[in-house]
């Protein structure tokens, strides 16, 4: 029993969505509670959103590689026609 309580508390503390839900759940006024839920949902969405810098750098690198590949293919076609 003594081991179960700390384990349960650690599990609840580790889950951010449960902690957020518990914070808003106890607000008595419905309008305030709904506002709390919408704020928390926006915060969770912002955390889950991938960083744009890493994705844009990846796409830029891939485009550069495709341009270089196209140049190599063009030069190979001009060197060897019907070998």
Order of alpha helices (4+ residues) and beta strands (2+ residues): alpha-alpha-alpha-alpha
